[in-house]
Amino acid sequence: MAYKLQLTKPVNIRGSHHGSIDALTNIFNWAINEPANKVNADTVRAKLEKELRLLNCSYLSVSSESLTRNFNKAFGGS
């Protein structure tokens, strides 16, 4: 059985908030339907990178030194 998040968007939101809600809903639906032993930092990062590339995003990188440090700490980089 597949689970799917259902929600009602607030009527007063505009623009990019719709896309943000849709993106978070998609991430939630993917994570909740993955076996628990397959959801970790590496699989989440890989899934997000794959989805961004499918939307024709390229040159994915982290630009801030502190953000890079936190990203690498969270995702096992150096």
Biopython code that builds the backbone (N, CA, C, O; Angstrom):
import numpy as np
from Bio.PDB.StructureBuilder import StructureBuilder

atoms = [
    (1, "MET", "N", (0.837, -1.169, 0.000)),
    (1, "MET", "CA", (0.000, 0.000, 0.000)),
    (1, "MET", "C", (0.892, 1.245, 0.000)),
    (1, "MET", "O", (1.850, 1.319, 0.769)),
    (2, "ALA", "N", (0.589, 2.201, -0.839)),
    (2, "ALA", "CA", (1.336, 3.458, -0.873)),
    (2, "ALA", "C", (0.576, 4.522, -0.093)),
    (2, "ALA", "O", (-0.646, 4.636, -0.183)),
    (3, "TYR", "N", (1.333, 5.293, 0.671)),
    (3, "TYR", "CA", (0.744, 6.388, 1.432)),
    (3, "TYR", "C", (0.927, 7.685, 0.668)),
    (3, "TYR", "O", (1.917, 7.862, -0.041)),
    (4, "LYS", "N", (-0.024, 8.587, 0.813)),
    (4, "LYS", "CA", (0.043, 9.872, 0.124)),
    (4, "LYS", "C", (-0.484, 10.948, 1.058)),
    (4, "LYS", "O", (-1.592, 10.842, 1.584)),
    (5, "LEU", "N", (0.322, 11.990, 1.261)),
    (5, "LEU", "CA", (-0.066, 13.112, 2.101)),
    (5, "LEU", "C", (-1.172, 13.899, 1.417)),
    (5, "LEU", "O", (-1.059, 14.260, 0.246)),
    (6, "GLN", "N", (-2.223, 14.157, 2.147)),
    (6, "GLN", "CA", (-3.306, 14.994, 1.642)),
    (6, "GLN", "C", (-3.366, 16.231, 2.527)),
    (6, "GLN", "O", (-3.250, 16.138, 3.749)),
    (7, "LEU", "N", (-3.543, 17.368, 1.911)),
    (7, "LEU", "CA", (-3.617, 18.619, 2.669)),
    (7, "LEU", "C", (-4.407, 19.644, 1.892)),
    (7, "LEU", "O", (-4.665, 19.487, 0.698)),
    (8, "THR", "N", (-4.777, 20.670, 2.574)),
    (8, "THR", "CA", (-5.444, 21.807, 1.950)),
    (8, "THR", "C", (-4.510, 23.002, 2.079)),
    (8, "THR", "O", (-4.134, 23.394, 3.184)),
    (9, "LYS", "N", (-4.140, 23.576, 0.937)),
    (9, "LYS", "CA", (-3.270, 24.750, 0.963)),
    (9, "LYS", "C", (-4.060, 25.947, 1.481)),
    (9, "LYS", "O", (-5.253, 26.071, 1.202)),
    (10, "PRO", "N", (-3.404, 26.824, 2.230)),
    (10, "PRO", "CA", (-4.079, 28.050, 2.667)),
    (10, "PRO", "C", (-4.510, 28.870, 1.454)),
    (10, "PRO", "O", (-3.804, 28.903, 0.445)),
    (11, "VAL", "N", (-5.642, 29.518, 1.544)),
    (11, "VAL", "CA", (-6.154, 30.284, 0.401)),
    (11, "VAL", "C", (-5.387, 31.587, 0.184)),
    (11, "VAL", "O", (-5.469, 32.175, -0.895)),
    (12, "ASN", "N", (-4.648, 32.043, 1.184)),
    (12, "ASN", "CA", (-3.995, 33.347, 1.087)),
    (12, "ASN", "C", (-2.532, 33.277, 0.652)),
    (12, "ASN", "O", (-1.834, 34.288, 0.721)),
    (13, "ILE", "N", (-2.042, 32.107, 0.203)),
    (13, "ILE", "CA", (-0.644, 32.042, -0.226)),
    (13, "ILE", "C", (-0.528, 32.425, -1.695)),
    (13, "ILE", "O", (-1.487, 32.349, -2.462)),
    (14, "ARG", "N", (0.679, 32.840, -2.057)),
    (14, "ARG", "CA", (0.917, 33.270, -3.434)),
    (14, "ARG", "C", (2.247, 32.742, -3.937)),
    (14, "ARG", "O", (3.118, 32.340, -3.166)),
    (15, "GLY", "N", (2.372, 32.756, -5.234)),
    (15, "GLY", "CA", (3.638, 32.508, -5.913)),
    (15, "GLY", "C", (4.379, 31.268, -5.502)),
    (15, "GLY", "O", (3.854, 30.156, -5.560)),
    (16, "SER", "N", (5.622, 31.477, -5.081)),
    (16, "SER", "CA", (6.528, 30.363, -4.827)),
    (16, "SER", "C", (6.111, 29.490, -3.644)),
    (16, "SER", "O", (6.586, 28.361, -3.516)),
    (17, "HIS", "N", (5.238, 29.992, -2.787)),
    (17, "HIS", "CA", (4.781, 29.156, -1.674)),
    (17, "HIS", "C", (4.024, 27.923, -2.177)),
    (17, "HIS", "O", (4.103, 26.853, -1.573)),
    (18, "HIS", "N", (3.298, 28.076, -3.273)),
    (18, "HIS", "CA", (2.606, 26.909, -3.857)),
    (18, "HIS", "C", (3.631, 25.843, -4.252)),
    (18, "HIS", "O", (3.459, 24.661, -3.953)),
    (19, "GLY", "N", (4.685, 26.272, -4.920)),
    (19, "GLY", "CA", (5.724, 25.345, -5.339)),
    (19, "GLY", "C", (6.458, 24.735, -4.157)),
    (19, "GLY", "O", (6.817, 23.558, -4.189)),
    (20, "SER", "N", (6.683, 25.522, -3.119)),
    (20, "SER", "CA", (7.349, 25.003, -1.925)),
    (20, "SER", "C", (6.513, 23.923, -1.259)),
    (20, "SER", "O", (7.040, 22.889, -0.849)),
    (21, "ILE", "N", (5.229, 24.155, -1.152)),
    (21, "ILE", "CA", (4.334, 23.153, -0.563)),
    (21, "ILE", "C", (4.323, 21.897, -1.422)),
    (21, "ILE", "O", (4.379, 20.787, -0.894)),
    (22, "ASP", "N", (4.253, 22.057, -2.727)),
    (22, "ASP", "CA", (4.268, 20.898, -3.628)),
    (22, "ASP", "C", (5.569, 20.111, -3.484)),
    (22, "ASP", "O", (5.552, 18.880, -3.447)),
    (23, "ALA", "N", (6.688, 20.815, -3.402)),
    (23, "ALA", "CA", (7.984, 20.150, -3.274)),
    (23, "ALA", "C", (8.067, 19.374, -1.961)),
    (23, "ALA", "O", (8.501, 18.222, -1.939)),
    (24, "LEU", "N", (7.654, 20.008, -0.880)),
    (24, "LEU", "CA", (7.694, 19.322, 0.413)),
    (24, "LEU", "C", (6.747, 18.132, 0.448)),
    (24, "LEU", "O", (7.055, 17.109, 1.059)),
    (25, "THR", "N", (5.604, 18.259, -0.203)),
    (25, "THR", "CA", (4.663, 17.147, -0.281)),
    (25, "THR", "C", (5.278, 15.986, -1.043)),
    (25, "THR", "O", (5.142, 14.835, -0.630)),
    (26, "ASN", "N", (5.955, 16.273, -2.153)),
    (26, "ASN", "CA", (6.612, 15.229, -2.934)),
    (26, "ASN", "C", (7.705, 14.531, -2.129)),
    (26, "ASN", "O", (7.822, 13.306, -2.172)),
    (27, "ILE", "N", (8.499, 15.301, -1.401)),
    (27, "ILE", "CA", (9.551, 14.721, -0.564)),
    (27, "ILE", "C", (8.925, 13.842, 0.514)),
    (27, "ILE", "O", (9.381, 12.725, 0.753)),
    (28, "PHE", "N", (7.887, 14.346, 1.158)),
    (28, "PHE", "CA", (7.200, 13.577, 2.196)),
    (28, "PHE", "C", (6.670, 12.262, 1.636)),
    (28, "PHE", "O", (6.869, 11.203, 2.231)),
    (29, "ASN", "N", (5.993, 12.332, 0.491)),
    (29, "ASN", "CA", (5.419, 11.126, -0.106)),
    (29, "ASN", "C", (6.496, 10.107, -0.465)),
    (29, "ASN", "O", (6.287, 8.905, -0.299)),
    (30, "TRP", "N", (7.637, 10.570, -0.951)),
    (30, "TRP", "CA", (8.721, 9.655, -1.254)),
    (30, "TRP", "C", (9.247, 9.020, 0.035)),
    (30, "TRP", "O", (9.391, 7.800, 0.114)),
    (31, "ALA", "N", (9.533, 9.850, 1.046)),
    (31, "ALA", "CA", (10.138, 9.345, 2.283)),
    (31, "ALA", "C", (9.219, 8.385, 3.024)),
    (31, "ALA", "O", (9.681, 7.369, 3.544)),
    (32, "ILE", "N", (7.939, 8.685, 3.081)),
    (32, "ILE", "CA", (7.015, 7.852, 3.851)),
    (32, "ILE", "C", (6.796, 6.497, 3.186)),
    (32, "ILE", "O", (6.402, 5.540, 3.853)),
    (33, "ASN", "N", (7.045, 6.405, 1.884)),
    (33, "ASN", "CA", (6.838, 5.152, 1.167)),
    (33, "ASN", "C", (8.118, 4.342, 0.969)),
    (33, "ASN", "O", (8.064, 3.222, 0.461)),
    (34, "GLU", "N", (9.252, 4.885, 1.358)),
    (34, "GLU", "CA", (10.517, 4.155, 1.288)),
    (34, "GLU", "C", (10.660, 3.287, 2.535)),
    (34, "GLU", "O", (10.225, 3.687, 3.615)),
    (35, "PRO", "N", (11.256, 2.123, 2.404)),
    (35, "PRO", "CA", (11.549, 1.330, 3.603)),
    (35, "PRO", "C", (12.460, 2.134, 4.541)),
    (35, "PRO", "O", (13.381, 2.813, 4.087)),
    (36, "ALA", "N", (12.202, 2.054, 5.827)),
    (36, "ALA", "CA", (12.931, 2.857, 6.812)),
    (36, "ALA", "C", (14.435, 2.672, 6.720)),
    (36, "ALA", "O", (15.190, 3.618, 6.945)),
    (37, "ASN", "N", (14.883, 1.459, 6.391)),
    (37, "ASN", "CA", (16.325, 1.225, 6.329)),
    (37, "ASN", "C", (16.966, 1.822, 5.076)),
    (37, "ASN", "O", (18.190, 1.802, 4.945)),
    (38, "LYS", "N", (16.165, 2.351, 4.158)),
    (38, "LYS", "CA", (16.708, 2.977, 2.943)),
    (38, "LYS", "C", (16.713, 4.502, 3.013)),
    (38, "LYS", "O", (17.282, 5.154, 2.138)),
    (39, "VAL", "N", (16.092, 5.078, 4.034)),
    (39, "VAL", "CA", (16.045, 6.538, 4.151)),
    (39, "VAL", "C", (17.182, 6.979, 5.067)),
    (39, "VAL", "O", (17.141, 6.778, 6.281)),
    (40, "ASN", "N", (18.192, 7.582, 4.459)),
    (40, "ASN", "CA", (19.319, 8.135, 5.205)),
    (40, "ASN", "C", (19.814, 9.354, 4.441)),
    (40, "ASN", "O", (19.276, 9.691, 3.387)),
    (41, "ALA", "N", (20.813, 10.000, 4.957)),
    (41, "ALA", "CA", (21.304, 11.230, 4.339)),
    (41, "ALA", "C", (21.695, 11.020, 2.878)),
    (41, "ALA", "O", (21.410, 11.868, 2.033)),
    (42, "ASP", "N", (22.340, 9.903, 2.579)),
    (42, "ASP", "CA", (22.789, 9.660, 1.200)),
    (42, "ASP", "C", (21.620, 9.467, 0.242)),
    (42, "ASP", "O", (21.636, 10.008, -0.863)),
    (43, "THR", "N", (20.601, 8.701, 0.648)),
    (43, "THR", "CA", (19.479, 8.457, -0.263)),
    (43, "THR", "C", (18.640, 9.711, -0.445)),
    (43, "THR", "O", (18.122, 9.956, -1.535)),
    (44, "VAL", "N", (18.499, 10.515, 0.619)),
    (44, "VAL", "CA", (17.750, 11.774, 0.490)),
    (44, "VAL", "C", (18.484, 12.715, -0.449)),
    (44, "VAL", "O", (17.877, 13.305, -1.342)),
    (45, "ARG", "N", (19.799, 12.857, -0.251)),
    (45, "ARG", "CA", (20.591, 13.725, -1.129)),
    (45, "ARG", "C", (20.505, 13.255, -2.575)),
    (45, "ARG", "O", (20.300, 14.067, -3.478)),
    (46, "ALA", "N", (20.661, 11.953, -2.804)),
    (46, "ALA", "CA", (20.612, 11.407, -4.163)),
    (46, "ALA", "C", (19.243, 11.643, -4.794)),
    (46, "ALA", "O", (19.158, 12.006, -5.967)),
    (47, "LYS", "N", (18.182, 11.444, -4.035)),
    (47, "LYS", "CA", (16.827, 11.653, -4.556)),
    (47, "LYS", "C", (16.618, 13.117, -4.933)),
    (47, "LYS", "O", (16.088, 13.412, -6.004)),
    (48, "LEU", "N", (17.031, 14.031, -4.063)),
    (48, "LEU", "CA", (16.852, 15.455, -4.359)),
    (48, "LEU", "C", (17.689, 15.878, -5.563)),
    (48, "LEU", "O", (17.217, 16.626, -6.419)),
    (49, "GLU", "N", (18.930, 15.399, -5.628)),
    (49, "GLU", "CA", (19.772, 15.719, -6.785)),
    (49, "GLU", "C", (19.154, 15.188, -8.073)),
    (49, "GLU", "O", (19.133, 15.888, -9.085)),
    (50, "LYS", "N", (18.653, 13.964, -8.043)),
    (50, "LYS", "CA", (18.041, 13.371, -9.229)),
    (50, "LYS", "C", (16.837, 14.202, -9.679)),
    (50, "LYS", "O", (16.690, 14.498, -10.865)),
    (51, "GLU", "N", (15.986, 14.571, -8.735)),
    (51, "GLU", "CA", (14.797, 15.345, -9.084)),
    (51, "GLU", "C", (15.170, 16.718, -9.634)),
    (51, "GLU", "O", (14.541, 17.193, -10.580)),
    (52, "LEU", "N", (16.178, 17.356, -9.060)),
    (52, "LEU", "CA", (16.627, 18.663, -9.565)),
    (52, "LEU", "C", (17.185, 18.532, -10.976)),
    (52, "LEU", "O", (16.945, 19.390, -11.825)),
    (53, "ARG", "N", (17.929, 17.460, -11.226)),
    (53, "ARG", "CA", (18.485, 17.250, -12.569)),
    (53, "ARG", "C", (17.381, 16.954, -13.587)),
    (53, "ARG", "O", (17.478, 17.363, -14.744)),
    (54, "LEU", "N", (16.336, 16.245, -13.160)),
    (54, "LEU", "CA", (15.202, 15.995, -14.050)),
    (54, "LEU", "C", (14.488, 17.296, -14.424)),
    (54, "LEU", "O", (13.839, 17.380, -15.466)),
    (55, "LEU", "N", (14.613, 18.302, -13.566)),
    (55, "LEU", "CA", (14.044, 19.625, -13.852)),
    (55, "LEU", "C", (15.058, 20.524, -14.561)),
    (55, "LEU", "O", (14.891, 21.742, -14.628)),
    (56, "ASN", "N", (16.124, 19.889, -15.096)),
    (56, "ASN", "CA", (17.173, 20.573, -15.860)),
    (56, "ASN", "C", (18.038, 21.518, -15.039)),
    (56, "ASN", "O", (18.611, 22.460, -15.586)),
    (57, "CYS", "N", (18.141, 21.282, -13.737)),
    (57, "CYS", "CA", (19.079, 22.037, -12.924)),
    (57, "CYS", "C", (20.456, 21.407, -13.106)),
    (57, "CYS", "O", (20.575, 20.191, -13.260)),
    (58, "SER", "N", (21.486, 22.234, -13.088)),
    (58, "SER", "CA", (22.838, 21.705, -13.249)),
    (58, "SER", "C", (23.788, 22.462, -12.331)),
    (58, "SER", "O", (23.398, 23.438, -11.690)),
    (59, "TYR", "N", (25.020, 22.012, -12.272)),
    (59, "TYR", "CA", (26.055, 22.619, -11.436)),
    (59, "TYR", "C", (25.586, 22.757, -9.985)),
    (59, "TYR", "O", (25.737, 23.815, -9.374)),
    (60, "LEU", "N", (25.022, 21.687, -9.446)),
    (60, "LEU", "CA", (24.563, 21.719, -8.068)),
    (60, "LEU", "C", (25.774, 21.818, -7.152)),
    (60, "LEU", "O", (26.687, 20.996, -7.223)),
    (61, "SER", "N", (25.774, 22.830, -6.294)),
    (61, "SER", "CA", (26.879, 22.990, -5.351)),
    (61, "SER", "C", (26.387, 23.795, -4.154)),
    (61, "SER", "O", (25.334, 24.431, -4.199)),
    (62, "VAL", "N", (27.163, 23.753, -3.103)),
    (62, "VAL", "CA", (26.878, 24.531, -1.899)),
    (62, "VAL", "C", (27.875, 25.664, -1.880)),
    (62, "VAL", "O", (29.070, 25.429, -2.059)),
    (63, "SER", "N", (27.420, 26.896, -1.669)),
    (63, "SER", "CA", (28.300, 28.039, -1.885)),
    (63, "SER", "C", (28.884, 28.671, -0.630)),
    (63, "SER", "O", (29.965, 29.255, -0.711)),
    (64, "SER", "N", (28.239, 28.589, 0.509)),
    (64, "SER", "CA", (28.742, 29.226, 1.719)),
    (64, "SER", "C", (29.687, 28.289, 2.448)),
    (64, "SER", "O", (29.423, 27.089, 2.536)),
    (65, "GLU", "N", (30.789, 28.821, 2.973)),
    (65, "GLU", "CA", (31.745, 27.969, 3.676)),
    (65, "GLU", "C", (31.097, 27.291, 4.873)),
    (65, "GLU", "O", (31.287, 26.091, 5.075)),
    (66, "SER", "N", (30.334, 28.037, 5.674)),
    (66, "SER", "CA", (29.689, 27.428, 6.842)),
    (66, "SER", "C", (28.602, 26.456, 6.397)),
    (66, "SER", "O", (28.405, 25.411, 7.017)),
    (67, "LEU", "N", (27.904, 26.799, 5.327)),
    (67, "LEU", "CA", (26.884, 25.899, 4.815)),
    (67, "LEU", "C", (27.530, 24.636, 4.256)),
    (67, "LEU", "O", (27.020, 23.533, 4.452)),
    (68, "THR", "N", (28.648, 24.797, 3.563)),
    (68, "THR", "CA", (29.365, 23.641, 3.032)),
    (68, "THR", "C", (29.818, 22.736, 4.165)),
    (68, "THR", "O", (29.696, 21.514, 4.083)),
    (69, "ARG", "N", (30.341, 23.343, 5.222)),
    (69, "ARG", "CA", (30.810, 22.567, 6.367)),
    (69, "ARG", "C", (29.648, 21.783, 6.974)),
    (69, "ARG", "O", (29.791, 20.597, 7.269)),
    (70, "ASN", "N", (28.492, 22.442, 7.164)),
    (70, "ASN", "CA", (27.321, 21.770, 7.727)),
    (70, "ASN", "C", (26.787, 20.710, 6.776)),
    (70, "ASN", "O", (26.381, 19.633, 7.213)),
    (71, "PHE", "N", (26.784, 21.004, 5.478)),
    (71, "PHE", "CA", (26.299, 20.050, 4.468)),
    (71, "PHE", "C", (27.186, 18.811, 4.482)),
    (71, "PHE", "O", (26.693, 17.683, 4.501)),
    (72, "ASN", "N", (28.501, 19.031, 4.472)),
    (72, "ASN", "CA", (29.421, 17.901, 4.464)),
    (72, "ASN", "C", (29.321, 17.095, 5.756)),
    (72, "ASN", "O", (29.415, 15.867, 5.735)),
    (73, "LYS", "N", (29.131, 17.782, 6.873)),
    (73, "LYS", "CA", (28.975, 17.073, 8.144)),
    (73, "LYS", "C", (27.716, 16.225, 8.103)),
    (73, "LYS", "O", (27.732, 15.074, 8.539)),
    (74, "ALA", "N", (26.628, 16.775, 7.584)),
    (74, "ALA", "CA", (25.356, 16.061, 7.528)),
    (74, "ALA", "C", (25.393, 14.922, 6.518)),
    (74, "ALA", "O", (24.787, 13.874, 6.742)),
    (75, "PHE", "N", (26.103, 15.120, 5.406)),
    (75, "PHE", "CA", (26.057, 14.150, 4.323)),
    (75, "PHE", "C", (27.372, 13.383, 4.145)),
    (75, "PHE", "O", (27.575, 12.740, 3.115)),
    (76, "GLY", "N", (28.246, 13.443, 5.118)),
    (76, "GLY", "CA", (29.427, 12.589, 5.105)),
    (76, "GLY", "C", (30.556, 13.014, 4.197)),
    (76, "GLY", "O", (31.439, 12.209, 3.902)),
    (77, "GLY", "N", (30.555, 14.268, 3.739)),
    (77, "GLY", "CA", (31.661, 14.728, 2.891)),
    (77, "GLY", "C", (32.823, 15.182, 3.744)),
    (77, "GLY", "O", (32.806, 15.023, 4.965)),
    (78, "SER", "N", (33.847, 15.754, 3.097)),
    (78, "SER", "CA", (35.000, 16.209, 3.863)),
    (78, "SER", "C", (35.101, 17.720, 3.835)),
    (78, "SER", "O", (36.017, 18.288, 4.429)),
]
sb = StructureBuilder()
sb.init_structure("model")
sb.init_model(0)
sb.init_chain("A")
sb.init_seg("    ")
for serial, (resi, resn, name, xyz) in enumerate(atoms, 1):
    if name == "N":
        sb.init_residue(resn, " ", resi, " ")
    sb.init_atom(name, np.array(xyz, "f"), 0.0, 1.0, " ", f" {name:<3s}", serial, name[0])
structure = sb.get_structure()
